[in-house]
Amino acid sequence: MLKATNLKKRFTIVQAVDDVSLSVERGEVFGLIGPNGAGKSTTIRILLNILTADSGTVTFDGQPVSPTILNKIGYLPEERGLYQKNKLMDAVLYFATLKGMAVAEARAQADLLFKRFDLSAYANRKIEELSKGNQQKVQFIIAILHDPEFVVLDEPFTGLDPVNQILLKDILQELKQQGKAIIFSTHQMDTAERLCDRLCLINHGKIVLEGTVKSVKQQFGKDAVRLEYSGDGAFLSGLPMVAQATVYENYAELVLKPQTQSREVLNAVAGRLDLRKFEFVEPSLNSIFIHVVGADSSATDSPTEPPVVVRKSAAAKISSHPKVRKALLGSIVVFIFLFIFGVMSLKTKQPQWATLGLLALAAVFSVARYIKARRDVRKEVESHVG
């Protein structure tokens, strides 16, 4: 249904999306996962024609994005975009009519969804009077009210309590069974593992892992041990046979080094923990996420020579940034003019001190502007590197 090919998007010095290609079919939940700042939301905005890619194509059933196609899409953004002073029903009806629904039809469908999400009592209340969780439910209702063929959900479980999370998961399964194509972007790996048919992991704007949940797990083998215990398991991450450890208070998942035998682990924890459960399992999506993203970060953030290269590269980017160069050029021009005028004025019997003073202030202002430009661009560079 949806196909994106070789998408690229750059914001000044940040390559937000770098050669991303993906496809989503009807009747499946496609997981778009990755760390903060990975490029997930930018990719979604390109798919929905909110942003224009620098290069690459997006098609729906082989056709380019058009207003007609956009009306077949339901979108729940990560940021809340509701009009706080509007009443709940009025807000929902407004967005429904933007998608081409008749008011009567939209009202009838909204009543059904309000009842299902336990929002009927709030229908005539202002949005600002609702809790964050209820506002999130309203945004989800707006996304699916017009019966879209393609649904994009960016962090849909934000602010929802466990009961409403279960309700939302049930509705997602219903949408899938109805043949909807669903993109599900989240940081909750356990939820993605249960809900998604296929997924792709984006990091630094690139797809670093993709496939079905089963195939992704198979790529990382079955050398994972799950422990349940009583005691302090902090030492588990330091065991010599452990390649990676995800340790909680009374539970741990250990990825073992090749050729490690189970008795080695048991001997290492004997007498230090009261084991309740010990089993070999496929690595969880959460541990795979940590492994892949952590390895990628290690490759780009080595503690020795590479950071020096990064800092030098960042300094070069700051100095060559158009905003910085423009401010520097302005300062140079002001100082040249101040010097020439000052020399000529001092040669006269009555120097024009007032004008010189104004030029001096202009010079100070130009320097301050240059410093601010460098500071602003440095923040942008450092936030990207971080």
C-alpha angles and dihedrals in degrees: 000000000000121000127179119186128195096333117189129179128173128188107200100290098356120089096207097174121024119189097320117177124178143147133208123198132203115271097026139101110226115199119216105192136168144121125288112294093016094128101259098126092043089052091050092050090052091050089052094046091243087121127028117231119233087228139352134063139262122199137176113209087342094307127111119247113282136165089263091054093045089058088060092058128087117200131190107187123207091239118064113247104180125133100246097204094052123095116251097248093044091052094049093047091049094056091043092056089050086061092051101261122145113244095240092050092046093049093051092049092045091053090055093049093044089055093048093049093042092245101121092105090057098050093109096035123103117258091239089062092061125092119249090255093052091047088054090053089051091053090051091050090052090051095055104026095096092052096246123199092218123041125192117192119185109194093332096176095061110131096002122131119228093266094054091043088059090048091051091049090051091052091048089055090050091051089050091051089051089060098255119154109231132193111197117191117189148143091216102098095183090056092046090050092055099040108034127086093189133006144182128209116218122197127171089355095303132103105244099171135018143160140082116326089249095050092046090054091047090056088063096047128221101281092121127116125201117206131189115190151143118246139044110319097178091112093062094085090058098054112121094231094052118095095181135003133197104191127186131172098280102359136061139178115206126192106208129215115251118285093016113150123218092237090061090060093043092050091049094054098037111120092008100072135028100231119211097169136016122176142150111241142165110272113264121246087247093059091045089051092051091046096049098040092041092050091049091050091049090053092053099035105046111166095230129047103347096068089058089054090048093051092048090048091048092049090051091050091050094050093046095045111120092232092054094043091050092051091047092050090050091053092050092051092049093049093047091050091046091051095048094044092045094053092047093045095049090055090062125083091242112038114207096240095171093056091045089052092053091049090050090053089049089052092051090048091050091052091049089050091051092050091049091049091053091047093051094048092045090056090051092050095045093048089054094047090048 
